[in-house]
């Protein structure tokens, strides 16, 4: 535990030395981090841009940090209160002794496509090749592992070399320049790569791979003491997905995409919009309860890289109190009624 504390302290100090100006919260403000510049972050950005956190009674400051370790460190230090991140973050933190809780899960399907360089015509061609990821044990790595397993491949047995490169934009560039032979990226990037002759070996829209994707995370003590705040944060995030799915809101969603991705290419912005719309529709207005079975699948995959993760009791990672209270209060029915959508 002492070693863990030293590592977390070092990480927290490093992250805060870089992000101190951004992370510092105003009185009564909740600071939420996200560590991925990908399609899955669009609902979070939309919630912030449309004032949906404030609508539901909570001041939230959204801050981007680089990678899962930064999210864990700033939560542990108390400088941030909530993380919008992958379930892999919680599993890795739990294996290291952290008491993170997964409050909700917004995606239950894999959302990245498997793309390879020209000349690799089938998944079998990935044997002995270089596979670009963002971090070992992170969300991109997890999706890569799920795709490999789906196609009957094994990273070690088939000598597939996982190479840490960067986020999905950097991974796309690395594939184009030949630094890696394959990677996983959102659909708007995979389509652009396909236009240049790269091969989409696996489409997340066509092959619906079950998963536990983007989640809401917080320290155990914070969850126990701030149930109402978490419910309000969830209300904003859940409403953003319903807002996003309405066709008349497309121009607003596109403005958020252009702003946060700093895009100048209207075709790329349209592609990102279609991707996040597909992601939301795949969920079919699912209430954001966390699948323990899905977590066990992730645990099995991650334990191949870090055996200690295999010792984590995944059922203890989940705290469904906030989602359950929203459910029991009739929030979902009222929200669907407000937006005139068919209830699942």
N, C-alpha and C positions, 0 to 999 in steps of 0.2 A: 504493500500500500504506500510505503514511503516513496518507492521509485515512481509509482503512478502519480503521486502528488507533485513530485519534482518535475516530471514530464509535463503534466498539465499546467503547472505554474510557468514553466518555460514557454510553453505554447501560448498561454494566455498573455504573458508579457510581450512575446513577439507579435502576436496579433494586435494587441492593444496599442503597441508602439507604432504600428502602421495605420490602424483604423480608428485611433482614439477620437478623432474629431467626428467621425461618422457614427461610432457606436454610442457615444455619450447620450444618455436619455434625458429628456426634459421631465420636469415633475409630472407624475401621473402617466407617463408614457411607457408603453411596452416596446422593447426593441426585439424585432424578429429578424433572424438571419436566413439567407438562402445561399447555397454554395454552387448553384448550377445555372449557367447562362444557356438554358435550353427551353424547348417548347413547354415543358412541365411548369416553368416559372411564370408563364403568361397569366394564369388565373390569379396568382399572388399579386403581380404588378397591376392587374386590372382592378383588384380589390382596393389597392392603395390609390390608384389614379381616380377611381370613381367615388372615393370617400365612403366606401361601404363599411370599413371598420368604424368610422365615426358615426355612421348611420345607426350602428348597433351598439353605440355607447362606449367605444374603446379607442384611445389614441395609440396608434401603432406606427413605429418607425421601422421601415424595411431597409436592411443593410446587406449588401453582398459581401461575403467573405470567401477567400480562396480555399475550398476544400473542406472535407468532413472534419478533419482534426481541428480546424479553426472554429467550426461550429461547436464542437464538444468543449473546447477550451474556454470559449467565451460564456457558454452556459455554466460551466463549472466555476468560473470566476465570479459569476453573478452580474457581469456587465451586460449580458443579454438574457432574455427570459424564455424565448421560444425559438425553435429552429424549424424551418420548412425544409425538410431534407428526406433522403431516402431511408428506408428501413434498415439498410446495411449500416448506416451510421449508428443506429441504436444498438444493433447486435455487436458491432465492434467495440462500442463504448462499454456495454455490459460485460464483455469479456475482459475488459481492462479494469473493472471494478466500479464503473460509474453506475448511478441509479437513475438513468434516463427512463422516461415513460413515453410510449407511443399513444398519443391521445386520439388520433384519427388517421385514416388512410384514404387518400383522394383518388388513387389509381389502383386498379386491380388487374391491369394488363400491361405487358411490356409495350413500350412506345417507341423504341428505336429499331431501325432497320439494319440488317447485316449486309454490308457492302464490301466487295473485293475488287482488286485491280483487274484490268483486262487480262484475259488468259486463264483466270480461275473460273471455270465454267460451272462448278458444282461445289457443295460444301466439302466433299472429300478432298478437293484441291487445297484445302486449308492446312492439311498435314505438313508439318515442318515449316510453316510460314510464320511471319511476324504479324502480331495482332495489336493494334493500337488501342490503349485505354486511357482513362483519366487518372485513376489511382487503383492500386491493388485493394480489393475489398469494397470499392466504391460502387455507385449506382451503374456507371457505364460498364465496369468490370462484371457486375452482377448480370446485366442484360447480355453481355457477351457469353458468360457461362451458361445462361439459360438457352441461348441459341445453339451453342455447341452441343449441349446435352440433347436438345431437341433433334439435332441431326446425327446423334449417336457418336459424337466426337468427345475426346477427353484431352484437356490441355496438356497433361503430362505424358500420357500414353502416346499421343499423336504428335508430341514434340512441337506444340504450338507455343511460340514465344510471346508472352504478354509484355508489351513495351509501354511504359508510362510516358505519355506525350503531353496531354493537356485536355482542355474542354472540347466539346463536340466540334466547334468551329476549327480549332487547331488540329483535331483528328482528321477532319475532312481535308485540310490542307496537306497534312502528312501523307495521306493516301494518294493525293494528286501528285506530290513530289517524289513518291516512291520510298519514303522513310518506313512505311509499313505496307503490308500486303492486304490487310483487311481491317475493318473497324465497324462500330455501330454508331449511327447518327440519326437524328430526326428525319422524318420524311422529306421535308423541304430541302435538306441537304442531300439526301440520297437521290432525289429526283434530279438535282443539278449534276450530281456525279454520273448518273445514268445517261444523261444527255451528252456527257463527254466520253462515253464508252465504258464506264465502270459497271460492274455487275451486281445487281441486287439479288443476293442469295436468299434473303429472308425478309419479307414484308410484314411489319407488325399489324398492318391493317387487314391483311389477308389471313395471317396465321395468328390467332388470338391466344397468346401464351399467358396463362395465369401468373400473377405475381402480386407482391405487395410493393407498390411503388412509392410515390411521393407521400410523405406523412407529416404530421405535426408532432414535434417532440418538445419535451420540457423535463427539467429535473423533478424527481419525485416530490420533494418538499414544495416546489412551486405548484405542482398539480394539485396537491392536497389542500393548499391554502388559497388558491385562486380559481376555483371552479367557475365562478360567474364570468371572470375575465376570459377564460378559455372558451366558454360557451359563446361569448360575444365575438371573439376572434373567429370562431368556427362559423358563426352566422354570416359574417362578412365573406369568408372564403367560399362557403357553400352558395351564397347568393351570386357571387361572381361567375360561377360555372353556369348557373341558370341564365344570367344576364348574357353571357358569352354565346349561348346556344340560340338566342333570338336573332333571326336574320336582320331585323331592323337595326341591331346594335353593331353590325359588322364594321361600319366606318369608325366607330369608337374603339373597337378592339384593334383595328388596323393601326390607329394612331398610337395606341399603347405599344404594339409590336415594333413599329418604326422607332419610337422614342427609346425603348430599352435595349433593342438590338443595334441601335444607331444605323439603321438600314437606309440606303439610298436607292436600292433596287426594288421597284414596286412588285415585280414578279416574285422575288424572294419573300417579301412581306405577305403576299397573297398565299404563298406556299406554307408559311408558318401559320397563317390563320387557318388554312384547311387542316393542317396537322393538329392544332389544338382543338379545333372543332370535332375532328374525328376522335380525339382522345376523350373529350367530354361525352360524346355520343356513345362511345363504347361502354361508359359507365352506366348509361341509361338511368340517370337520376338515382343511382345507388346511394343509400345512406352510408356515410363514411366509417362504418365499423371496420375494425382491423381483423383480417383473417389469420387466426393462429396457425392453421394448416399452411397457409402461404408463407408465414414466417418460418415454419419448420423446413420448408423447401429451401428457402434462402440460407438458413442455418446449415443445412447439409452441404450446399455448394460452398459457402464461406469456410466451413471447417476444413476443406481440402487445403486451404491456404493458411489457416490459423486454427489448429486443433482446439485451442481453449474456447473458441466460439461454440464448439460442440457440447460444452458443459453448461451453457446458458439455458435456463428454464424460460423458454420464450413466452409461455403463458403469463409469467410475472412481468414481462415488459409492457404489457398492454393495460391501459387504464381507460375503460370505455365510459367512465362516469359522465363526462361532458356531452358526448354524443347521445348517450341514453337519456339524459335529462332533456336535451333538445327534442328527442324523439317523443318522449312522454308528454312534453308540453304542447305538441301539435305544431311545432315550428315548420316542419317540412310541408305539411298540408297547407298551412297558411301561405308559405312561400310559393308553392306551386300554384295556388289559387291566385296570388297576386300577379304572377307572370302568365297565367292561363295555359299552363302546360299540363299534359296528361300525366297523372300520377302513376308510378310504376306499380 
